[in-house]
């Protein structure tokens, strides 16, 4: 993570919402600011992966795991002036659920 600075190269701030409190910005927190899109994206992926791996039970199917995530997991996103840097936690979670559950 890097300190925030005015002017200069793009920075990538990771914010985290709570799926259980959908649209409640009082439940949002800032994970931090990163120097590159790749670092910010990796931080977002870690948050999603930690939830999915913690919630996965042998024999669970991808739909059930994904439903748990979208109902109760954390939803990280990237705030940046860089239009090429986008991350959808729900899209990433769907892919990871298929991989984790062997779908």
KOLDO-817481 format. One record per atom (N, C-alpha, C, CB): residue number from 1; x, z, y; atom name. Coordinates in Angstrom, 1 decimal. Each point is the difference from the previous one (the first is absolute). Glycine has a CB too. Layout:
N
[rec NUM; [X; Z; Y]; CA]
...
This chain:
103
[rec 1; [0.8; 0.0; -1.2]; N]
[rec 1; [-0.8; 0.0; 1.2]; CA]
[rec 1; [0.9; 0.0; 1.2]; C]
[rec 1; [-1.9; 1.2; -1.2]; CB]
[rec 2; [1.4; -1.8; 2.3]; N]
[rec 2; [0.7; 0.0; 1.3]; CA]
[rec 2; [-0.8; 0.6; 1.1]; C]
[rec 2; [1.2; -2.0; -0.8]; CB]
[rec 3; [-0.6; 2.6; 1.8]; N]
[rec 3; [-0.7; 0.5; 1.1]; CA]
[rec 3; [-0.7; -1.1; 0.7]; C]
[rec 3; [1.6; 1.9; 0.3]; CB]
[rec 4; [-2.7; -1.6; 0.4]; N]
[rec 4; [-0.8; -1.0; 0.7]; CA]
[rec 4; [0.8; -0.3; 1.3]; C]
[rec 4; [-2.2; 0.7; -0.9]; CB]
[rec 5; [2.2; -2.0; 1.3]; N]
[rec 5; [0.7; -0.4; 1.2]; CA]
[rec 5; [-0.9; -1.1; 0.7]; C]
[rec 5; [2.3; 0.6; -1.0]; CB]
[rec 6; [-2.2; -0.6; 2.4]; N]
[rec 6; [-0.7; -1.0; 0.7]; CA]
[rec 6; [0.9; -1.3; 0.2]; C]
[rec 6; [-1.3; 1.8; 1.2]; CB]
[rec 7; [0.7; -2.9; -1.4]; N]
[rec 7; [0.8; -1.3; 0.1]; CA]
[rec 7; [0.9; -0.1; -1.2]; C]
[rec 7; [0.0; 0.1; 2.5]; CB]
[rec 8; [0.7; -1.2; -2.7]; N]
[rec 8; [0.9; -0.1; -1.1]; CA]
[rec 8; [-0.7; -0.6; -1.2]; C]
[rec 8; [1.2; 1.9; 0.8]; CB]
[rec 9; [-0.5; -1.8; -2.0]; N]
[rec 9; [-0.6; -0.7; -1.2]; CA]
[rec 9; [-1.3; 0.6; -0.4]; C]
[rec 9; [2.3; -0.5; -0.7]; CB]
[rec 10; [-3.1; -0.2; -0.1]; N]
[rec 10; [-1.3; 0.5; -0.5]; CA]
[rec 10; [0.3; 1.3; -0.8]; C]
[rec 10; [-1.0; -2.3; 0.0]; CB]
[rec 11; [0.0; 3.2; 0.1]; N]
[rec 11; [0.0; 1.2; -0.8]; CA]
[rec 11; [-1.3; -0.1; -0.9]; C]
[rec 11; [1.4; 1.4; 1.7]; CB]
[rec 12; [-1.3; -0.7; -2.8]; N]
[rec 12; [-1.1; 0.0; -0.9]; CA]
[rec 12; [-0.5; 1.4; -0.3]; C]
[rec 12; [0.9; -2.1; -1.0]; CB]
[rec 13; [-2.0; 2.5; 1.6]; N]
[rec 13; [-0.5; 1.3; -0.2]; CA]
[rec 13; [-1.0; 0.0; -1.2]; C]
[rec 13; [0.3; 0.5; 2.5]; CB]
[rec 14; [-0.2; 0.5; -3.3]; N]
[rec 14; [-0.9; 0.1; -1.2]; CA]
[rec 14; [-0.9; 1.2; 0.3]; C]
[rec 14; [1.7; -0.9; -1.6]; CB]
[rec 15; [-3.0; 0.5; 1.7]; N]
[rec 15; [-1.1; 1.0; 0.1]; CA]
[rec 15; [-0.7; 0.1; -1.3]; C]
[rec 15; [-0.3; -0.6; 2.5]; CB]
[rec 16; [-0.3; 1.8; -2.7]; N]
[rec 16; [-0.7; 0.2; -1.3]; CA]
[rec 16; [-1.4; 0.6; 0.2]; C]
[rec 16; [2.3; 0.3; -1.1]; CB]
[rec 17; [-3.3; -1.1; 0.6]; N]
[rec 17; [-1.3; 0.5; 0.0]; CA]
[rec 17; [-0.4; 0.6; -1.3]; C]
[rec 17; [-0.6; -1.8; 1.6]; CB]
[rec 18; [-0.5; 2.5; -1.7]; N]
[rec 18; [-0.4; 0.7; -1.2]; CA]
[rec 18; [-1.3; -0.7; -0.4]; C]
[rec 18; [1.0; 2.2; 0.7]; CB]
[rec 19; [-0.9; -2.9; -1.9]; N]
[rec 19; [-1.2; -0.7; -0.5]; CA]
[rec 19; [-1.2; 0.9; -0.2]; C]
[rec 19; [1.5; -1.6; -1.1]; CB]
[rec 20; [-1.3; 2.8; 0.8]; N]
[rec 20; [-1.2; 1.0; -0.1]; CA]
[rec 20; [-0.7; 0.2; 1.3]; C]
[rec 20; [1.2; 1.1; -1.9]; CB]
[rec 21; [-0.4; -1.2; 3.0]; N]
[rec 21; [-0.6; 0.2; 1.3]; CA]
[rec 21; [0.0; -1.3; 0.8]; C]
[rec 21; [0.8; 2.4; 0.0]; CB]
[rec 22; [-1.3; -3.5; -0.6]; N]
[rec 22; [0.0; -1.3; 0.5]; CA]
[rec 22; [-0.5; 0.0; 1.5]; C]
[rec 22; [-0.4; -0.9; -2.3]; CB]
[rec 23; [1.2; 0.2; 3.1]; N]
[rec 23; [-0.3; -0.2; 1.4]; CA]
[rec 23; [0.1; 1.3; 0.9]; C]
[rec 23; [-1.4; -1.9; -0.7]; CB]
[rec 24; [1.9; 3.0; 0.1]; N]
[rec 24; [0.2; 1.2; 0.7]; CA]
[rec 24; [1.4; 0.1; 0.5]; C]
[rec 24; [-1.8; 1.2; -1.4]; CB]
[rec 25; [2.1; -1.6; 2.6]; N]
[rec 25; [1.3; 0.0; 0.6]; CA]
[rec 25; [0.7; 1.3; 0.1]; C]
[rec 25; [-0.7; -2.0; 1.2]; CB]
[rec 26; [-0.1; 3.1; -1.2]; N]
[rec 26; [0.6; 1.3; 0.0]; CA]
[rec 26; [0.7; 0.4; -1.2]; C]
[rec 26; [-1.8; 0.7; 1.5]; CB]
[rec 27; [1.6; -1.5; -2.6]; N]
[rec 27; [0.6; 0.2; -1.3]; CA]
[rec 27; [1.3; -0.9; -0.1]; C]
[rec 27; [-2.2; 0.6; -1.1]; CB]
[rec 28; [2.5; -1.4; 2.1]; N]
[rec 28; [1.1; -0.9; 0.0]; CA]
[rec 28; [1.3; 0.7; 0.4]; C]
[rec 28; [-1.6; -1.9; 0.6]; CB]
[rec 29; [2.7; 1.5; -1.2]; N]
[rec 29; [1.3; 0.6; 0.4]; CA]
[rec 29; [1.0; -1.2; 0.1]; C]
[rec 29; [-0.6; 2.3; -1.0]; CB]
[rec 30; [1.7; -2.0; 1.7]; N]
[rec 30; [1.1; -0.9; 0.1]; CA]
[rec 30; [1.1; 0.4; -1.0]; C]
[rec 30; [-0.5; -0.5; 2.4]; CB]
[rec 31; [0.8; -0.4; -3.3]; N]
[rec 31; [1.1; 0.2; -0.9]; CA]
[rec 31; [1.4; -0.1; 0.7]; C]
[rec 31; [-1.5; -0.9; -1.9]; CB]
[rec 32; [1.6; -0.1; 2.8]; N]
[rec 32; [1.2; -0.1; 0.7]; CA]
[rec 32; [0.2; -1.5; 0.5]; C]
[rec 32; [1.0; 1.9; -1.3]; CB]
[rec 33; [0.1; -2.1; 2.0]; N]
[rec 33; [0.3; -1.3; 0.5]; CA]
[rec 33; [1.3; -0.5; -0.8]; C]
[rec 33; [-1.1; 0.5; 2.3]; CB]
[rec 34; [1.0; -1.8; -2.7]; N]
[rec 34; [1.1; -0.6; -0.8]; CA]
[rec 34; [0.6; -1.2; 0.8]; C]
[rec 34; [-1.2; 0.7; -2.1]; CB]
[rec 35; [2.4; -0.9; 1.8]; N]
[rec 35; [0.8; -1.1; 0.6]; CA]
[rec 35; [-0.4; -1.4; -0.4]; C]
[rec 35; [1.9; 1.6; 0.2]; CB]
[rec 36; [-2.4; -1.7; -1.4]; N]
[rec 36; [-0.3; -1.4; -0.6]; CA]
[rec 36; [-1.4; 0.1; -0.6]; C]
[rec 36; [2.5; -0.5; -0.4]; CB]
[rec 37; [-3.0; -0.7; 0.3]; N]
[rec 37; [-1.3; -0.2; -0.7]; CA]
[rec 37; [0.1; 0.4; -1.5]; C]
[rec 37; [-0.6; -1.8; 1.6]; CB]
[rec 38; [1.8; 1.4; -2.2]; N]
[rec 38; [0.2; 0.3; -1.4]; CA]
[rec 38; [0.0; 1.5; -0.3]; C]
[rec 38; [1.3; -2.1; -0.2]; CB]
[rec 39; [-0.7; 2.9; 1.1]; N]
[rec 39; [0.1; 1.5; -0.1]; CA]
[rec 39; [-1.4; 0.6; 0.1]; C]
[rec 39; [2.3; 0.0; 0.9]; CB]
[rec 40; [-3.1; -0.5; 0.1]; N]
[rec 40; [-1.4; 0.5; 0.2]; CA]
[rec 40; [-0.8; -0.4; -1.2]; C]
[rec 40; [0.2; -0.2; 2.5]; CB]
[rec 41; [-0.1; -1.0; -3.0]; N]
[rec 41; [-0.8; -0.4; -1.1]; CA]
[rec 41; [0.3; 0.8; -1.3]; C]
[rec 41; [-0.1; -2.3; 1.0]; CB]
[rec 42; [1.4; 2.6; -1.2]; N]
[rec 42; [0.4; 0.8; -1.1]; CA]
[rec 42; [-0.6; 1.4; 0.1]; C]
[rec 42; [2.2; -1.3; -0.2]; CB]
[rec 43; [-2.2; 1.9; 1.4]; N]
[rec 43; [-0.6; 1.3; 0.2]; CA]
[rec 43; [-1.5; 0.0; -0.3]; C]
[rec 43; [1.7; 0.5; 1.8]; CB]
[rec 44; [-2.4; -1.6; -1.4]; N]
[rec 44; [-1.4; -0.1; -0.3]; CA]
[rec 44; [-0.2; -0.1; -1.5]; C]
[rec 44; [-0.4; -1.2; 2.2]; CB]
[rec 45; [1.2; 0.4; -2.9]; N]
[rec 45; [-0.1; -0.2; -1.4]; CA]
[rec 45; [0.2; 1.3; -0.8]; C]
[rec 45; [0.7; -2.3; 0.3]; CB]
[rec 46; [0.3; 3.1; 0.2]; N]
[rec 46; [0.2; 1.3; -0.6]; CA]
[rec 46; [-1.2; 0.9; 0.0]; C]
[rec 46; [2.4; -0.2; 0.6]; CB]
[rec 47; [-3.1; 0.2; 0.5]; N]
[rec 47; [-1.1; 0.9; 0.2]; CA]
[rec 47; [-1.1; -0.4; -1.0]; C]
[rec 47; [0.5; 0.3; 2.4]; CB]
[rec 48; [-0.8; -1.6; -2.5]; N]
[rec 48; [-1.0; -0.5; -1.0]; CA]
[rec 48; [0.4; 0.2; -1.4]; C]
[rec 48; [-0.6; -1.7; 1.7]; CB]
[rec 49; [1.9; 1.4; -2.0]; N]
[rec 49; [0.5; 0.2; -1.4]; CA]
[rec 49; [-0.1; 1.5; -0.4]; C]
[rec 49; [1.5; -2.0; 0.3]; CB]
[rec 50; [-1.1; 2.9; 0.6]; N]
[rec 50; [0.0; 1.4; -0.4]; CA]
[rec 50; [-1.4; 0.4; -0.4]; C]
[rec 50; [1.9; 0.5; 1.6]; CB]
[rec 51; [-2.9; -0.9; -0.8]; N]
[rec 51; [-1.4; 0.4; -0.4]; CA]
[rec 51; [-0.4; -0.7; -1.3]; C]
[rec 51; [-0.6; 0.2; 2.5]; CB]
[rec 52; [0.8; -1.5; -2.7]; N]
[rec 52; [-0.4; -0.6; -1.2]; CA]
[rec 52; [0.7; 0.5; -1.2]; C]
[rec 52; [-0.4; -2.0; 1.3]; CB]
[rec 53; [1.7; 2.3; -1.3]; N]
[rec 53; [0.7; 0.5; -1.1]; CA]
[rec 53; [-0.5; 1.4; -0.3]; C]
[rec 53; [2.0; -1.5; 0.5]; CB]
[rec 54; [-2.3; 2.3; 0.5]; N]
[rec 54; [-0.5; 1.4; -0.2]; CA]
[rec 54; [-1.4; 0.0; -0.6]; C]
[rec 54; [1.4; 0.7; 1.9]; CB]
[rec 55; [-2.2; -1.6; -1.6]; N]
[rec 55; [-1.4; -0.1; -0.4]; CA]
[rec 55; [-0.2; -0.7; -1.4]; C]
[rec 55; [-0.7; 0.1; 2.4]; CB]
[rec 56; [1.7; -1.0; -2.7]; N]
[rec 56; [-0.2; -0.7; -1.2]; CA]
[rec 56; [0.0; 0.9; -1.3]; C]
[rec 56; [1.1; -2.0; 1.2]; CB]
[rec 57; [-2.0; 1.7; -2.1]; N]
[rec 57; [-0.1; 0.6; -1.3]; CA]
[rec 57; [0.1; -1.1; -1.0]; C]
[rec 57; [-1.4; 2.0; 0.9]; CB]
[rec 58; [2.1; -1.8; -2.0]; N]
[rec 58; [0.0; -1.0; -1.1]; CA]
[rec 58; [-1.4; -0.4; -0.4]; C]
[rec 58; [2.2; 1.0; -0.8]; CB]
[rec 59; [-2.3; -2.3; 0.7]; N]
[rec 59; [-1.3; -0.6; -0.4]; CA]
[rec 59; [-0.9; -0.3; 1.2]; C]
[rec 59; [0.2; 1.2; -2.1]; CB]
[rec 60; [0.2; -0.8; 3.3]; N]
[rec 60; [-0.9; -0.3; 1.2]; CA]
[rec 60; [0.1; -1.5; 0.3]; C]
[rec 60; [0.4; 2.4; 0.9]; CB]
[rec 61; [-1.5; -2.9; -0.5]; N]
[rec 61; [0.1; -1.4; 0.4]; CA]
[rec 61; [0.2; -0.2; 1.5]; C]
[rec 61; [-1.6; -0.6; -1.9]; CB]
[rec 62; [2.0; -0.6; 2.3]; N]
[rec 62; [0.4; -0.2; 1.4]; CA]
[rec 62; [-1.1; 0.2; 1.0]; C]
[rec 62; [1.7; -1.6; -0.9]; CB]
[rec 63; [-2.9; 1.3; 0.5]; N]
[rec 63; [-1.1; 0.1; 0.9]; CA]
[rec 63; [-0.3; 1.5; 0.3]; C]
[rec 63; [-1.0; -2.1; -0.9]; CB]
[rec 64; [1.1; 3.0; -0.1]; N]
[rec 64; [-0.2; 1.4; 0.2]; CA]
[rec 64; [1.2; 0.6; 0.9]; C]
[rec 64; [-1.3; 0.1; -2.2]; CB]
[rec 65; [2.5; -0.5; 1.9]; N]
[rec 65; [1.1; 0.5; 0.8]; CA]
[rec 65; [-0.1; -0.5; 1.4]; C]
[rec 65; [1.4; 0.0; -2.0]; CB]
[rec 66; [-1.8; -1.2; 2.2]; N]
[rec 66; [-0.1; -0.5; 1.4]; CA]
[rec 66; [-1.2; 0.7; 0.7]; C]
[rec 66; [0.9; -2.3; -0.8]; CB]
[rec 67; [-1.9; 2.5; 0.1]; N]
[rec 67; [-1.2; 0.8; 0.6]; CA]
[rec 67; [0.5; 1.4; 0.5]; C]
[rec 67; [-1.6; -1.3; -1.5]; CB]
[rec 68; [2.4; 1.9; 0.7]; N]
[rec 68; [0.5; 1.3; 0.4]; CA]
[rec 68; [0.9; -0.1; 1.3]; C]
[rec 68; [0.0; 0.7; -2.4]; CB]
[rec 69; [0.8; -1.7; 2.4]; N]
[rec 69; [0.9; -0.3; 1.2]; CA]
[rec 69; [-0.9; -0.2; 1.3]; C]
[rec 69; [1.8; -0.9; -1.5]; CB]
[rec 70; [-2.7; 0.0; 1.4]; N]
[rec 70; [-0.8; -0.4; 1.2]; CA]
[rec 70; [-1.0; 1.1; 0.4]; C]
[rec 70; [0.2; -2.3; -0.7]; CB]
[rec 71; [-0.4; 3.3; -0.2]; N]
[rec 71; [-0.9; 1.1; 0.4]; CA]
[rec 71; [0.8; 1.2; 0.5]; C]
[rec 71; [-1.6; -0.8; -1.7]; CB]
[rec 72; [2.8; 1.0; 1.1]; N]
[rec 72; [0.7; 1.3; 0.3]; CA]
[rec 72; [1.5; -0.2; 0.4]; C]
[rec 72; [-1.5; 1.0; -1.6]; CB]
[rec 73; [2.1; -2.2; 1.5]; N]
[rec 73; [1.4; -0.1; 0.3]; CA]
[rec 73; [0.3; -0.1; 1.5]; C]
[rec 73; [0.2; -1.1; -2.2]; CB]
[rec 74; [1.1; 1.1; 2.6]; N]
[rec 74; [0.4; -0.3; 1.3]; CA]
[rec 74; [0.1; -1.5; 0.3]; C]
[rec 74; [1.2; 2.3; 0.1]; CB]
[rec 75; [-1.5; -2.7; 1.1]; N]
[rec 75; [-0.1; -1.4; 0.3]; CA]
[rec 75; [1.1; -0.3; 1.1]; C]
[rec 75; [-2.5; -0.1; -0.6]; CB]
[rec 76; [3.7; -0.2; 0.3]; N]
[rec 76; [1.0; -0.2; 1.0]; CA]
[rec 76; [-0.1; -1.5; 0.6]; C]
[rec 76; [1.5; 1.6; -1.2]; CB]
[rec 77; [-1.1; -1.7; 2.4]; N]
[rec 77; [0.0; -1.3; 0.7]; CA]
[rec 77; [1.1; 0.0; 1.0]; C]
[rec 77; [-2.4; -0.3; -0.4]; CB]
[rec 78; [2.8; -0.9; 0.8]; N]
[rec 78; [1.2; -0.2; 0.9]; CA]
[rec 78; [-0.5; -0.4; 1.4]; C]
[rec 78; [1.5; -0.6; -2.0]; CB]
[rec 79; [-1.1; 1.2; 3.0]; N]
[rec 79; [-0.3; -0.4; 1.4]; CA]
[rec 79; [1.3; -0.5; 0.6]; C]
[rec 79; [-1.8; 1.8; 0.2]; CB]
[rec 80; [1.8; -3.1; 0.2]; N]
[rec 80; [1.2; -0.6; 0.6]; CA]
[rec 80; [-0.4; -1.2; 0.8]; C]
[rec 80; [1.3; 0.7; -2.0]; CB]
[rec 81; [-0.5; -1.1; 2.9]; N]
[rec 81; [-0.2; -1.2; 0.8]; CA]
[rec 81; [0.4; -1.3; -0.9]; C]
[rec 81; [0.5; 1.3; 2.1]; CB]
[rec 82; [0.1; -1.1; -3.2]; N]
[rec 82; [0.4; -1.1; -0.9]; CA]
[rec 82; [-1.2; -0.5; -0.8]; C]
[rec 82; [2.3; 1.0; -0.2]; CB]
[rec 83; [-2.8; -2.2; 0.6]; N]
[rec 83; [-1.2; -0.5; -0.7]; CA]
[rec 83; [0.2; -0.3; -1.5]; C]
[rec 83; [-0.8; -0.9; 2.2]; CB]
[rec 84; [2.0; 0.7; -2.6]; N]
[rec 84; [0.3; -0.3; -1.4]; CA]
[rec 84; [0.0; 1.2; -0.9]; C]
[rec 84; [1.4; -2.0; 0.9]; CB]
[rec 85; [-1.4; 3.2; -0.3]; N]
[rec 85; [0.1; 1.2; -0.8]; CA]
[rec 85; [-1.4; 0.6; -0.2]; C]
[rec 85; [2.4; 0.4; 0.8]; CB]
[rec 86; [-2.9; -0.7; -2.0]; N]
[rec 86; [-1.3; 0.5; -0.3]; CA]
[rec 86; [0.0; 0.7; -1.4]; C]
[rec 86; [-1.1; -1.8; 1.4]; CB]
[rec 87; [0.3; 2.8; -1.6]; N]
[rec 87; [-0.1; 0.7; -1.3]; CA]
[rec 87; [-1.4; 0.4; -0.2]; C]
[rec 87; [2.4; 0.8; 0.1]; CB]
[rec 88; [-3.0; -1.1; -1.2]; N]
[rec 88; [-1.3; 0.4; -0.4]; CA]
[rec 88; [0.1; 0.9; -1.2]; C]
[rec 88; [-1.1; -2.1; 0.9]; CB]
[rec 89; [0.9; 3.4; -0.6]; N]
[rec 89; [0.1; 1.0; -1.1]; CA]
[rec 89; [-1.0; -0.3; -1.1]; C]
[rec 89; [0.8; 1.7; 1.6]; CB]
[rec 90; [-2.0; -2.1; -1.3]; N]
[rec 90; [-1.0; -0.2; -1.0]; CA]
[rec 90; [0.4; -1.2; -0.9]; C]
[rec 90; [-1.7; 0.9; 1.5]; CB]
[rec 91; [2.2; -2.0; -0.9]; N]
[rec 91; [0.4; -1.2; -0.7]; CA]
[rec 91; [1.2; 0.4; -0.9]; C]
[rec 91; [-0.7; -1.5; 1.8]; CB]
[rec 92; [1.7; 2.2; -1.3]; N]
[rec 92; [1.1; 0.5; -0.8]; CA]
[rec 92; [-0.4; 0.9; -1.1]; C]
[rec 92; [1.4; -0.2; 2.0]; CB]
[rec 93; [-2.4; 1.1; -1.7]; N]
[rec 93; [-0.5; 0.9; -1.1]; CA]
[rec 93; [-0.6; -0.8; -1.1]; C]
[rec 93; [-0.3; 1.8; 1.7]; CB]
[rec 94; [-0.5; -2.8; -1.4]; N]
[rec 94; [-0.7; -0.8; -1.0]; CA]
[rec 94; [1.0; -0.6; -1.0]; C]
[rec 94; [-1.9; -0.5; 1.6]; CB]
[rec 95; [3.0; -0.1; -1.0]; N]
[rec 95; [1.1; -0.6; -0.8]; CA]
[rec 95; [0.7; 1.1; -0.9]; C]
[rec 95; [0.3; -1.8; 1.8]; CB]
[rec 96; [0.0; 2.9; -1.2]; N]
[rec 96; [0.7; 1.1; -0.7]; CA]
[rec 96; [-0.9; 0.6; -1.1]; C]
[rec 96; [1.3; 0.4; 2.1]; CB]
[rec 97; [-2.6; -0.3; -1.8]; N]
[rec 97; [-0.9; 0.5; -1.1]; CA]
[rec 97; [0.0; -0.9; -1.2]; C]
[rec 97; [-1.4; 1.0; 1.8]; CB]
[rec 98; [1.4; -2.3; -1.6]; N]
[rec 98; [0.1; -0.9; -1.1]; CA]
[rec 98; [1.3; 0.1; -0.7]; C]
[rec 98; [-1.4; -1.6; 1.2]; CB]
[rec 99; [2.5; 1.8; -0.5]; N]
[rec 99; [1.3; 0.1; -0.6]; CA]
[rec 99; [0.1; 1.4; -0.8]; C]
[rec 99; [1.0; -1.4; 1.8]; CB]
[rec 100; [-1.4; 2.4; -1.2]; N]
[rec 100; [0.1; 1.4; -0.6]; CA]
[rec 100; [-0.9; 0.0; -1.2]; C]
[rec 100; [0.5; 1.0; 2.2]; CB]
[rec 101; [-1.7; -1.5; -2.2]; N]
[rec 101; [-0.9; 0.1; -1.1]; CA]
[rec 101; [0.1; -1.1; -1.0]; C]
[rec 101; [-1.5; 1.1; 1.6]; CB]
[rec 102; [2.4; -2.0; -1.3]; N]
[rec 102; [0.3; -1.1; -1.0]; CA]
[rec 102; [-1.1; -1.1; 0.0]; C]
[rec 102; [1.3; 1.7; -1.3]; CB]
[rec 103; [-2.0; -1.9; 2.4]; N]
[rec 103; [-1.0; -1.0; 0.0]; CA]
[rec 103; [0.5; -1.4; 0.2]; C]
[rec 103; [-1.5; 1.7; 0.9]; CB]
